[in-house]
């Protein structure tokens, strides 16, 4: 623990994909262990902004809407002016891009910590090295919250999202979702190869067992949701939409979450909902939540030399890493988790 009298605020510039943003809460927790009296703020996109409300230890989220494809210097200057007014003493810039470091530098934040990348000399004035030697994404990010050169701990503090139970109960009532056992499905992902295609079949089997099914995701998952609704004769509920808060509350309220390797998987795990992660082209060691999964689902029929390939589109073996995961197996595991969580016999 460092100087407890230090109260200068800290800014984190995180990765803005949903799952990466959730995992960034580990960085918050490491900072709060190191400097318990320094407030921690996060830059956040409009999409991820609802997550900040459920993150212990975060004082505020500063919403930014910078375009991905261009510099947008006028917006960077506007953001820098806002940051300058907040009096930050330290900024942790997690992405290695030049653009991510511009506003903290223009704001004159005294300590700007980040790994070497894209010739950011001057923009980052507390440069770190050795990122490539760190095996996992979380190691690369959370190491920036430690003193330079400090050894990595045996375990990092896990991300946390704390959803008040009364908020979950109110949300369920407002959406007319009843009180029965429910499984939340997250059929979407970034990259088609990470998508398990048997969600409609699994949803039908779950409903046949008397379990409610909710489909969760963004507007891009509307087509997938409709396939599931059709397969269940309209009995599954489509909860996809533009507001991530709706997805957070669905994952907090469900008895079990089943998801591809996606942001929703990390949300559910950080909340503490029993979460089943379905993995094919990506490695659970590298990409599963630190929180741990109630079940890590992988195909076991045959060893595939191409797995994990980390590709967004399958180019060999006809997507067997996902195609060989049978719906009945996934449903059996979900059913056992529901029974275990409720402490009662199955519906």
DOVORO-890054 format. One record per residue (C-alpha): residue number from 1; residue in one letter; chain; x negated, y negated, z negated. Coordinates in steps of 0.001 Angstrom, whole numbers, plus 500000, padded with zeros to 6 digits. Layout:
<nodes>
node nr:NUM, rest:A, kette:A, c1:X, c2:Y, c3:Z;
...
</nodes>
This chain:
<nodes>
node nr:1, rest:X, kette:A, c1:500000, c2:500000, c3:500000;
node nr:2, rest:X, kette:A, c1:498690, c2:496569, c3:500916;
node nr:3, rest:X, kette:A, c1:499157, c2:493082, c3:499449;
node nr:4, rest:X, kette:A, c1:502606, c2:493050, c3:497852;
node nr:5, rest:X, kette:A, c1:502563, c2:489254, c3:497874;
node nr:6, rest:X, kette:A, c1:502527, c2:489182, c3:501683;
node nr:7, rest:X, kette:A, c1:506018, c2:488201, c3:502817;
node nr:8, rest:X, kette:A, c1:505325, c2:487196, c3:506423;
node nr:9, rest:X, kette:A, c1:507918, c2:488761, c3:508770;
node nr:10, rest:X, kette:A, c1:506870, c2:491475, c3:511220;
node nr:11, rest:X, kette:A, c1:508223, c2:491841, c3:514752;
node nr:12, rest:X, kette:A, c1:508379, c2:495171, c3:516571;
node nr:13, rest:X, kette:A, c1:508604, c2:495175, c3:520353;
node nr:14, rest:X, kette:A, c1:509931, c2:498733, c3:520889;
node nr:15, rest:X, kette:A, c1:510624, c2:500949, c3:523842;
node nr:16, rest:X, kette:A, c1:514193, c2:500228, c3:524897;
node nr:17, rest:X, kette:A, c1:515450, c2:503618, c3:526064;
node nr:18, rest:X, kette:A, c1:518018, c2:504778, c3:523514;
node nr:19, rest:X, kette:A, c1:516137, c2:507833, c3:522275;
node nr:20, rest:X, kette:A, c1:512825, c2:505988, c3:522126;
node nr:21, rest:X, kette:A, c1:514478, c2:503108, c3:520275;
node nr:22, rest:X, kette:A, c1:515845, c2:505515, c3:517654;
node nr:23, rest:X, kette:A, c1:512438, c2:507130, c3:517246;
node nr:24, rest:X, kette:A, c1:511006, c2:503661, c3:516726;
node nr:25, rest:X, kette:A, c1:512667, c2:503612, c3:513310;
node nr:26, rest:X, kette:A, c1:509758, c2:505739, c3:512089;
node nr:27, rest:X, kette:A, c1:507542, c2:502719, c3:512794;
node nr:28, rest:X, kette:A, c1:509845, c2:500586, c3:510637;
node nr:29, rest:X, kette:A, c1:509579, c2:503056, c3:507764;
node nr:30, rest:X, kette:A, c1:505778, c2:503215, c3:507975;
node nr:31, rest:X, kette:A, c1:505586, c2:499415, c3:507907;
node nr:32, rest:X, kette:A, c1:507889, c2:499215, c3:504888;
node nr:33, rest:X, kette:A, c1:505688, c2:501713, c3:503046;
node nr:34, rest:X, kette:A, c1:502624, c2:499641, c3:503853;
node nr:35, rest:X, kette:A, c1:504183, c2:496206, c3:503248;
node nr:36, rest:X, kette:A, c1:507365, c2:496593, c3:501186;
node nr:37, rest:X, kette:A, c1:508012, c2:492855, c3:500941;
node nr:38, rest:X, kette:A, c1:507566, c2:491910, c3:504581;
node nr:39, rest:X, kette:A, c1:510853, c2:491710, c3:506544;
node nr:40, rest:X, kette:A, c1:510887, c2:493733, c3:509773;
node nr:41, rest:X, kette:A, c1:512792, c2:492637, c3:512888;
node nr:42, rest:X, kette:A, c1:513236, c2:494400, c3:516230;
node nr:43, rest:X, kette:A, c1:513616, c2:493142, c3:519749;
node nr:44, rest:X, kette:A, c1:516618, c2:494946, c3:521188;
node nr:45, rest:X, kette:A, c1:518588, c2:495112, c3:524429;
node nr:46, rest:X, kette:A, c1:522354, c2:494495, c3:524419;
node nr:47, rest:X, kette:A, c1:522849, c2:498246, c3:524981;
node nr:48, rest:X, kette:A, c1:520817, c2:499337, c3:521937;
node nr:49, rest:X, kette:A, c1:521924, c2:496464, c3:519660;
node nr:50, rest:X, kette:A, c1:524547, c2:498499, c3:517714;
node nr:51, rest:X, kette:A, c1:521799, c2:500878, c3:516509;
node nr:52, rest:X, kette:A, c1:520179, c2:498114, c3:514464;
node nr:53, rest:X, kette:A, c1:523253, c2:497861, c3:512234;
node nr:54, rest:X, kette:A, c1:522628, c2:501399, c3:510985;
node nr:55, rest:X, kette:A, c1:518829, c2:501257, c3:510535;
node nr:56, rest:X, kette:A, c1:517675, c2:500890, c3:506908;
node nr:57, rest:X, kette:A, c1:514801, c2:498479, c3:506472;
node nr:58, rest:X, kette:A, c1:515543, c2:496366, c3:509547;
node nr:59, rest:X, kette:A, c1:516371, c2:492770, c3:508741;
node nr:60, rest:X, kette:A, c1:517595, c2:491717, c3:512178;
node nr:61, rest:X, kette:A, c1:517739, c2:492638, c3:515829;
node nr:62, rest:X, kette:A, c1:516827, c2:489922, c3:518315;
node nr:63, rest:X, kette:A, c1:518745, c2:490573, c3:521510;
node nr:64, rest:X, kette:A, c1:516787, c2:490174, c3:524734;
node nr:65, rest:X, kette:A, c1:518025, c2:490763, c3:528258;
node nr:66, rest:X, kette:A, c1:514908, c2:490638, c3:530402;
node nr:67, rest:X, kette:A, c1:515040, c2:492136, c3:533906;
node nr:68, rest:X, kette:A, c1:512914, c2:495235, c3:534505;
node nr:69, rest:X, kette:A, c1:511793, c2:494337, c3:538011;
node nr:70, rest:X, kette:A, c1:510450, c2:490797, c3:537615;
node nr:71, rest:X, kette:A, c1:508578, c2:488604, c3:535167;
node nr:72, rest:X, kette:A, c1:511403, c2:486109, c3:534379;
node nr:73, rest:X, kette:A, c1:508961, c2:483632, c3:532870;
node nr:74, rest:X, kette:A, c1:511671, c2:481114, c3:531910;
node nr:75, rest:X, kette:A, c1:513400, c2:483769, c3:529784;
node nr:76, rest:X, kette:A, c1:510070, c2:484798, c3:528293;
node nr:77, rest:X, kette:A, c1:509448, c2:481186, c3:527238;
node nr:78, rest:X, kette:A, c1:512930, c2:480929, c3:525738;
node nr:79, rest:X, kette:A, c1:512365, c2:484134, c3:523780;
node nr:80, rest:X, kette:A, c1:508946, c2:482888, c3:522649;
node nr:81, rest:X, kette:A, c1:510524, c2:479700, c3:521303;
node nr:82, rest:X, kette:A, c1:512977, c2:481768, c3:519242;
node nr:83, rest:X, kette:A, c1:510184, c2:483986, c3:517922;
node nr:84, rest:X, kette:A, c1:508054, c2:480972, c3:517039;
node nr:85, rest:X, kette:A, c1:510863, c2:479611, c3:514898;
node nr:86, rest:X, kette:A, c1:511038, c2:482826, c3:512875;
node nr:87, rest:X, kette:A, c1:507440, c2:482547, c3:511660;
node nr:88, rest:X, kette:A, c1:506197, c2:486061, c3:512347;
node nr:89, rest:X, kette:A, c1:502778, c2:486985, c3:511006;
node nr:90, rest:X, kette:A, c1:502423, c2:490244, c3:512943;
node nr:91, rest:X, kette:A, c1:503850, c2:491735, c3:516120;
node nr:92, rest:X, kette:A, c1:503588, c2:495414, c3:517024;
node nr:93, rest:X, kette:A, c1:503900, c2:495795, c3:520792;
node nr:94, rest:X, kette:A, c1:504666, c2:499476, c3:521370;
node nr:95, rest:X, kette:A, c1:504927, c2:499541, c3:525200;
node nr:96, rest:X, kette:A, c1:501591, c2:499359, c3:527012;
node nr:97, rest:X, kette:A, c1:502879, c2:496917, c3:529632;
node nr:98, rest:X, kette:A, c1:501613, c2:493405, c3:530226;
node nr:99, rest:X, kette:A, c1:505153, c2:492028, c3:530288;
node nr:100, rest:X, kette:A, c1:506016, c2:493370, c3:526805;
node nr:101, rest:X, kette:A, c1:503251, c2:491257, c3:525245;
node nr:102, rest:X, kette:A, c1:504025, c2:487919, c3:526892;
node nr:103, rest:X, kette:A, c1:506617, c2:486466, c3:524507;
node nr:104, rest:X, kette:A, c1:504721, c2:487353, c3:521271;
node nr:105, rest:X, kette:A, c1:501600, c2:485727, c3:522751;
node nr:106, rest:X, kette:A, c1:503464, c2:482596, c3:523896;
node nr:107, rest:X, kette:A, c1:505037, c2:482405, c3:520429;
node nr:108, rest:X, kette:A, c1:501570, c2:482261, c3:518879;
node nr:109, rest:X, kette:A, c1:502141, c2:485203, c3:516509;
node nr:110, rest:X, kette:A, c1:498747, c2:485470, c3:514759;
node nr:111, rest:X, kette:A, c1:498360, c2:489274, c3:514839;
node nr:112, rest:X, kette:A, c1:499494, c2:491035, c3:518004;
node nr:113, rest:X, kette:A, c1:498805, c2:494757, c3:517765;
node nr:114, rest:X, kette:A, c1:498982, c2:497191, c3:520663;
node nr:115, rest:X, kette:A, c1:497103, c2:499806, c3:522636;
node nr:116, rest:X, kette:A, c1:494940, c2:498912, c3:525590;
node nr:117, rest:X, kette:A, c1:496956, c2:498824, c3:528791;
node nr:118, rest:X, kette:A, c1:497371, c2:496691, c3:531919;
node nr:119, rest:X, kette:A, c1:494434, c2:494412, c3:531006;
node nr:120, rest:X, kette:A, c1:496300, c2:492689, c3:528168;
node nr:121, rest:X, kette:A, c1:493212, c2:490998, c3:526714;
node nr:122, rest:X, kette:A, c1:494333, c2:487753, c3:525078;
node nr:123, rest:X, kette:A, c1:497959, c2:488781, c3:524982;
node nr:124, rest:X, kette:A, c1:497054, c2:491548, c3:522508;
node nr:125, rest:X, kette:A, c1:494464, c2:490265, c3:520039;
node nr:126, rest:X, kette:A, c1:494318, c2:493347, c3:517771;
node nr:127, rest:X, kette:A, c1:493592, c2:495882, c3:520477;
node nr:128, rest:X, kette:A, c1:493731, c2:499587, c3:519632;
node nr:129, rest:X, kette:A, c1:492014, c2:502363, c3:521552;
node nr:130, rest:X, kette:A, c1:492327, c2:506116, c3:521786;
node nr:131, rest:X, kette:A, c1:496005, c2:506382, c3:522682;
node nr:132, rest:X, kette:A, c1:495381, c2:509249, c3:525105;
node nr:133, rest:X, kette:A, c1:493973, c2:511370, c3:522274;
node nr:134, rest:X, kette:A, c1:497296, c2:511215, c3:520433;
node nr:135, rest:X, kette:A, c1:499492, c2:514154, c3:521482;
node nr:136, rest:X, kette:A, c1:503026, c2:512910, c3:520911;
node nr:137, rest:X, kette:A, c1:504991, c2:509791, c3:521697;
node nr:138, rest:X, kette:A, c1:505715, c2:509232, c3:518005;
node nr:139, rest:X, kette:A, c1:502004, c2:509481, c3:517147;
node nr:140, rest:X, kette:A, c1:501180, c2:506795, c3:519676;
node nr:141, rest:X, kette:A, c1:503841, c2:504433, c3:518320;
node nr:142, rest:X, kette:A, c1:503601, c2:504971, c3:514570;
node nr:143, rest:X, kette:A, c1:499786, c2:504827, c3:514592;
node nr:144, rest:X, kette:A, c1:500116, c2:501102, c3:515372;
node nr:145, rest:X, kette:A, c1:501806, c2:500613, c3:511985;
node nr:146, rest:X, kette:A, c1:498765, c2:502010, c3:510162;
node nr:147, rest:X, kette:A, c1:495454, c2:500199, c3:509539;
node nr:148, rest:X, kette:A, c1:493105, c2:500466, c3:512501;
node nr:149, rest:X, kette:A, c1:491234, c2:503765, c3:512363;
node nr:150, rest:X, kette:A, c1:493411, c2:505294, c3:509635;
node nr:151, rest:X, kette:A, c1:494034, c2:509052, c3:509993;
node nr:152, rest:X, kette:A, c1:497497, c2:510154, c3:510972;
node nr:153, rest:X, kette:A, c1:499583, c2:511610, c3:508127;
node nr:154, rest:X, kette:A, c1:500550, c2:515306, c3:508191;
node nr:155, rest:X, kette:A, c1:504161, c2:514215, c3:508692;
node nr:156, rest:X, kette:A, c1:505745, c2:510928, c3:509689;
node nr:157, rest:X, kette:A, c1:508854, c2:509607, c3:507940;
node nr:158, rest:X, kette:A, c1:511822, c2:510592, c3:510082;
node nr:159, rest:X, kette:A, c1:514145, c2:508104, c3:511791;
node nr:160, rest:X, kette:A, c1:517319, c2:507322, c3:509888;
node nr:161, rest:X, kette:A, c1:520701, c2:506015, c3:510958;
node nr:162, rest:X, kette:A, c1:523103, c2:505505, c3:508063;
node nr:163, rest:X, kette:A, c1:526774, c2:505365, c3:509035;
node nr:164, rest:X, kette:A, c1:529171, c2:504653, c3:506126;
node nr:165, rest:X, kette:A, c1:531671, c2:507526, c3:505773;
node nr:166, rest:X, kette:A, c1:534595, c2:505122, c3:505557;
node nr:167, rest:X, kette:A, c1:533605, c2:503651, c3:508919;
node nr:168, rest:X, kette:A, c1:533590, c2:507117, c3:510498;
node nr:169, rest:X, kette:A, c1:536980, c2:507961, c3:508972;
node nr:170, rest:X, kette:A, c1:538500, c2:504698, c3:510185;
node nr:171, rest:X, kette:A, c1:537087, c2:505200, c3:513692;
node nr:172, rest:X, kette:A, c1:538510, c2:508726, c3:513877;
node nr:173, rest:X, kette:A, c1:541930, c2:507538, c3:512777;
node nr:174, rest:X, kette:A, c1:541958, c2:504580, c3:515183;
node nr:175, rest:X, kette:A, c1:541155, c2:506889, c3:518082;
node nr:176, rest:X, kette:A, c1:543799, c2:509450, c3:517128;
node nr:177, rest:X, kette:A, c1:541262, c2:512269, c3:516827;
node nr:178, rest:X, kette:A, c1:542989, c2:514211, c3:514066;
node nr:179, rest:X, kette:A, c1:541251, c2:515929, c3:511195;
node nr:180, rest:X, kette:A, c1:540251, c2:519301, c3:512641;
node nr:181, rest:X, kette:A, c1:536682, c2:520543, c3:513222;
node nr:182, rest:X, kette:A, c1:535115, c2:518840, c3:516236;
node nr:183, rest:X, kette:A, c1:532065, c2:519269, c3:518428;
node nr:184, rest:X, kette:A, c1:530621, c2:516250, c3:520273;
node nr:185, rest:X, kette:A, c1:529116, c2:516998, c3:523675;
node nr:186, rest:X, kette:A, c1:526399, c2:514834, c3:525238;
node nr:187, rest:X, kette:A, c1:526264, c2:516111, c3:528848;
node nr:188, rest:X, kette:A, c1:524231, c2:513227, c3:530267;
node nr:189, rest:X, kette:A, c1:520508, c2:512517, c3:530421;
node nr:190, rest:X, kette:A, c1:517954, c2:510509, c3:532332;
node nr:191, rest:X, kette:A, c1:517056, c2:512858, c3:535156;
node nr:192, rest:X, kette:A, c1:519238, c2:515603, c3:536601;
node nr:193, rest:X, kette:A, c1:516829, c2:518389, c3:535658;
node nr:194, rest:X, kette:A, c1:517486, c2:517846, c3:531934;
node nr:195, rest:X, kette:A, c1:521228, c2:518384, c3:532356;
node nr:196, rest:X, kette:A, c1:522715, c2:521701, c3:531336;
node nr:197, rest:X, kette:A, c1:525549, c2:522266, c3:533806;
node nr:198, rest:X, kette:A, c1:527751, c2:524588, c3:531744;
node nr:199, rest:X, kette:A, c1:529384, c2:522030, c3:529476;
node nr:200, rest:X, kette:A, c1:532832, c2:522561, c3:531062;
node nr:201, rest:X, kette:A, c1:532680, c2:526304, c3:530347;
node nr:202, rest:X, kette:A, c1:531376, c2:525734, c3:526826;
node nr:203, rest:X, kette:A, c1:534118, c2:523183, c3:526126;
node nr:204, rest:X, kette:A, c1:536789, c2:525642, c3:527228;
node nr:205, rest:X, kette:A, c1:535373, c2:528350, c3:524936;
node nr:206, rest:X, kette:A, c1:535222, c2:525939, c3:521991;
node nr:207, rest:X, kette:A, c1:538840, c2:524884, c3:522461;
node nr:208, rest:X, kette:A, c1:539905, c2:528530, c3:522706;
node nr:209, rest:X, kette:A, c1:538444, c2:528924, c3:519201;
node nr:210, rest:X, kette:A, c1:540526, c2:526023, c3:517881;
node nr:211, rest:X, kette:A, c1:537708, c2:523483, c3:517856;
node nr:212, rest:X, kette:A, c1:538236, c2:519936, c3:519103;
node nr:213, rest:X, kette:A, c1:535845, c2:518737, c3:521820;
node nr:214, rest:X, kette:A, c1:534735, c2:515150, c3:522335;
node nr:215, rest:X, kette:A, c1:532681, c2:514085, c3:525357;
node nr:216, rest:X, kette:A, c1:530262, c2:511289, c3:524512;
node nr:217, rest:X, kette:A, c1:528131, c2:509149, c3:526806;
node nr:218, rest:X, kette:A, c1:527904, c2:505984, c3:528847;
node nr:219, rest:X, kette:A, c1:529826, c2:504963, c3:531953;
node nr:220, rest:X, kette:A, c1:527455, c2:507078, c3:534048;
node nr:221, rest:X, kette:A, c1:528842, c2:510190, c3:532370;
node nr:222, rest:X, kette:A, c1:532474, c2:509546, c3:533375;
node nr:223, rest:X, kette:A, c1:532313, c2:512084, c3:536194;
node nr:224, rest:X, kette:A, c1:530799, c2:514729, c3:533900;
node nr:225, rest:X, kette:A, c1:533465, c2:513968, c3:531301;
node nr:226, rest:X, kette:A, c1:536222, c2:514387, c3:533871;
node nr:227, rest:X, kette:A, c1:534851, c2:517810, c3:534841;
node nr:228, rest:X, kette:A, c1:535026, c2:518853, c3:531194;
node nr:229, rest:X, kette:A, c1:538532, c2:517425, c3:530756;
node nr:230, rest:X, kette:A, c1:539716, c2:519305, c3:533826;
node nr:231, rest:X, kette:A, c1:538137, c2:522577, c3:532678;
node nr:232, rest:X, kette:A, c1:539962, c2:522344, c3:529343;
node nr:233, rest:X, kette:A, c1:543343, c2:521467, c3:530798;
node nr:234, rest:X, kette:A, c1:543136, c2:517959, c3:529397;
node nr:235, rest:X, kette:A, c1:542488, c2:519106, c3:525821;
node nr:236, rest:X, kette:A, c1:538982, c2:517668, c3:525482;
node nr:237, rest:X, kette:A, c1:538722, c2:513941, c3:524753;
node nr:238, rest:X, kette:A, c1:536756, c2:511541, c3:526919;
node nr:239, rest:X, kette:A, c1:534940, c2:509107, c3:524613;
node nr:240, rest:X, kette:A, c1:532458, c2:507823, c3:527195;
node nr:241, rest:X, kette:A, c1:532196, c2:504083, c3:527657;
node nr:242, rest:X, kette:A, c1:530015, c2:501003, c3:527627;
node nr:243, rest:X, kette:A, c1:529786, c2:500470, c3:523844;
node nr:244, rest:X, kette:A, c1:527035, c2:502536, c3:522232;
node nr:245, rest:X, kette:A, c1:528652, c2:502003, c3:518836;
node nr:246, rest:X, kette:A, c1:531423, c2:504315, c3:519959;
node nr:247, rest:X, kette:A, c1:528847, c2:507015, c3:520683;
node nr:248, rest:X, kette:A, c1:527122, c2:506472, c3:517325;
node nr:249, rest:X, kette:A, c1:530395, c2:506866, c3:515444;
node nr:250, rest:X, kette:A, c1:531355, c2:509947, c3:517469;
node nr:251, rest:X, kette:A, c1:528065, c2:511630, c3:516624;
node nr:252, rest:X, kette:A, c1:528428, c2:510647, c3:512969;
node nr:253, rest:X, kette:A, c1:531974, c2:511988, c3:512730;
node nr:254, rest:X, kette:A, c1:531622, c2:515281, c3:514609;
node nr:255, rest:X, kette:A, c1:530840, c2:518475, c3:512738;
node nr:256, rest:X, kette:A, c1:528241, c2:519516, c3:515324;
node nr:257, rest:X, kette:A, c1:526623, c2:517739, c3:518288;
node nr:258, rest:X, kette:A, c1:525467, c2:519557, c3:521439;
node nr:259, rest:X, kette:A, c1:523267, c2:517492, c3:523719;
node nr:260, rest:X, kette:A, c1:520663, c2:517609, c3:526419;
node nr:261, rest:X, kette:A, c1:517288, c2:516020, c3:525725;
node nr:262, rest:X, kette:A, c1:518736, c2:512511, c3:525605;
node nr:263, rest:X, kette:A, c1:519286, c2:509443, c3:523463;
node nr:264, rest:X, kette:A, c1:522462, c2:510892, c3:521985;
node nr:265, rest:X, kette:A, c1:520505, c2:513881, c3:520694;
node nr:266, rest:X, kette:A, c1:518189, c2:511533, c3:518794;
node nr:267, rest:X, kette:A, c1:521130, c2:509518, c3:517463;
node nr:268, rest:X, kette:A, c1:522918, c2:512590, c3:516130;
node nr:269, rest:X, kette:A, c1:519769, c2:513997, c3:514535;
node nr:270, rest:X, kette:A, c1:518882, c2:510665, c3:512888;
node nr:271, rest:X, kette:A, c1:522393, c2:510460, c3:511435;
node nr:272, rest:X, kette:A, c1:522062, c2:513962, c3:509997;
node nr:273, rest:X, kette:A, c1:524784, c2:515640, c3:512046;
node nr:274, rest:X, kette:A, c1:523859, c2:519283, c3:512795;
node nr:275, rest:X, kette:A, c1:522452, c2:518887, c3:516291;
node nr:276, rest:X, kette:A, c1:521833, c2:521425, c3:519034;
node nr:277, rest:X, kette:A, c1:519295, c2:520244, c3:521605;
node nr:278, rest:X, kette:A, c1:519259, c2:521993, c3:524989;
node nr:279, rest:X, kette:A, c1:515784, c2:521944, c3:526522;
node nr:280, rest:X, kette:A, c1:514603, c2:523079, c3:529950;
node nr:281, rest:X, kette:A, c1:512012, c2:521001, c3:531785;
node nr:282, rest:X, kette:A, c1:510834, c2:519099, c3:528689;
node nr:283, rest:X, kette:A, c1:508908, c2:520314, c3:525658;
node nr:284, rest:X, kette:A, c1:510666, c2:520333, c3:522270;
node nr:285, rest:X, kette:A, c1:507254, c2:519855, c3:520619;
node nr:286, rest:X, kette:A, c1:506787, c2:516565, c3:522427;
node nr:287, rest:X, kette:A, c1:510352, c2:515290, c3:522678;
node nr:288, rest:X, kette:A, c1:512596, c2:516852, c3:520027;
node nr:289, rest:X, kette:A, c1:513637, c2:514556, c3:517152;
node nr:290, rest:X, kette:A, c1:511319, c2:514383, c3:514152;
node nr:291, rest:X, kette:A, c1:514425, c2:514987, c3:512043;
node nr:292, rest:X, kette:A, c1:514556, c2:518553, c3:513254;
node nr:293, rest:X, kette:A, c1:517379, c2:520233, c3:515116;
node nr:294, rest:X, kette:A, c1:519957, c2:522617, c3:513748;
node nr:295, rest:X, kette:A, c1:519226, c2:524689, c3:516868;
node nr:296, rest:X, kette:A, c1:516743, c2:524279, c3:519701;
node nr:297, rest:X, kette:A, c1:518291, c2:525965, c3:522737;
node nr:298, rest:X, kette:A, c1:515919, c2:527384, c3:525347;
node nr:299, rest:X, kette:A, c1:516381, c2:530085, c3:527955;
node nr:300, rest:X, kette:A, c1:514872, c2:533391, c3:526829;
node nr:301, rest:X, kette:A, c1:515572, c2:535715, c3:529760;
node nr:302, rest:X, kette:A, c1:512147, c2:535370, c3:531355;
node nr:303, rest:X, kette:A, c1:508990, c2:533356, c3:530909;
node nr:304, rest:X, kette:A, c1:508831, c2:530636, c3:533555;
node nr:305, rest:X, kette:A, c1:505395, c2:529496, c3:534654;
node nr:306, rest:X, kette:A, c1:506745, c2:526077, c3:535635;
node nr:307, rest:X, kette:A, c1:508145, c2:525271, c3:532186;
node nr:308, rest:X, kette:A, c1:507843, c2:522615, c3:530896;
node nr:309, rest:X, kette:A, c1:507411, c2:520645, c3:534109;
node nr:310, rest:X, kette:A, c1:508578, c2:517225, c3:532799;
node nr:311, rest:X, kette:A, c1:510117, c2:516510, c3:536220;
node nr:312, rest:X, kette:A, c1:513371, c2:514622, c3:536664;
node nr:313, rest:X, kette:A, c1:514457, c2:516914, c3:539518;
node nr:314, rest:X, kette:A, c1:513879, c2:520668, c3:539733;
node nr:315, rest:X, kette:A, c1:511652, c2:521618, c3:542677;
node nr:316, rest:X, kette:A, c1:511190, c2:525329, c3:541927;
node nr:317, rest:X, kette:A, c1:512931, c2:528346, c3:540383;
node nr:318, rest:X, kette:A, c1:516391, c2:526916, c3:541132;
node nr:319, rest:X, kette:A, c1:516684, c2:525227, c3:537733;
node nr:320, rest:X, kette:A, c1:516498, c2:528570, c3:535916;
node nr:321, rest:X, kette:A, c1:515186, c2:526954, c3:532728;
node nr:322, rest:X, kette:A, c1:518693, c2:525526, c3:532239;
node nr:323, rest:X, kette:A, c1:520812, c2:527832, c3:534406;
node nr:324, rest:X, kette:A, c1:519900, c2:530903, c3:532333;
node nr:325, rest:X, kette:A, c1:521268, c2:529395, c3:529091;
node nr:326, rest:X, kette:A, c1:524683, c2:530984, c3:528773;
node nr:327, rest:X, kette:A, c1:527745, c2:529038, c3:527529;
node nr:328, rest:X, kette:A, c1:528851, c2:531859, c3:525229;
node nr:329, rest:X, kette:A, c1:525521, c2:531782, c3:523390;
node nr:330, rest:X, kette:A, c1:525667, c2:528013, c3:522883;
node nr:331, rest:X, kette:A, c1:529259, c2:528235, c3:521630;
node nr:332, rest:X, kette:A, c1:528402, c2:531063, c3:519222;
node nr:333, rest:X, kette:A, c1:525614, c2:528972, c3:517681;
node nr:334, rest:X, kette:A, c1:527854, c2:525903, c3:517421;
node nr:335, rest:X, kette:A, c1:530563, c2:527973, c3:515776;
node nr:336, rest:X, kette:A, c1:528141, c2:529328, c3:513167;
node nr:337, rest:X, kette:A, c1:526905, c2:525798, c3:512429;
node nr:338, rest:X, kette:A, c1:530452, c2:524531, c3:511954;
node nr:339, rest:X, kette:A, c1:531220, c2:527364, c3:509547;
node nr:340, rest:X, kette:A, c1:527992, c2:526763, c3:507652;
node nr:341, rest:X, kette:A, c1:528608, c2:523000, c3:507421;
node nr:342, rest:X, kette:A, c1:532204, c2:523395, c3:506242;
node nr:343, rest:X, kette:A, c1:531493, c2:526290, c3:503867;
node nr:344, rest:X, kette:A, c1:534685, c2:527977, c3:505018;
node nr:345, rest:X, kette:A, c1:535778, c2:530633, c3:507452;
node nr:346, rest:X, kette:A, c1:535890, c2:529816, c3:511109;
node nr:347, rest:X, kette:A, c1:539001, c2:528339, c3:512712;
</nodes>
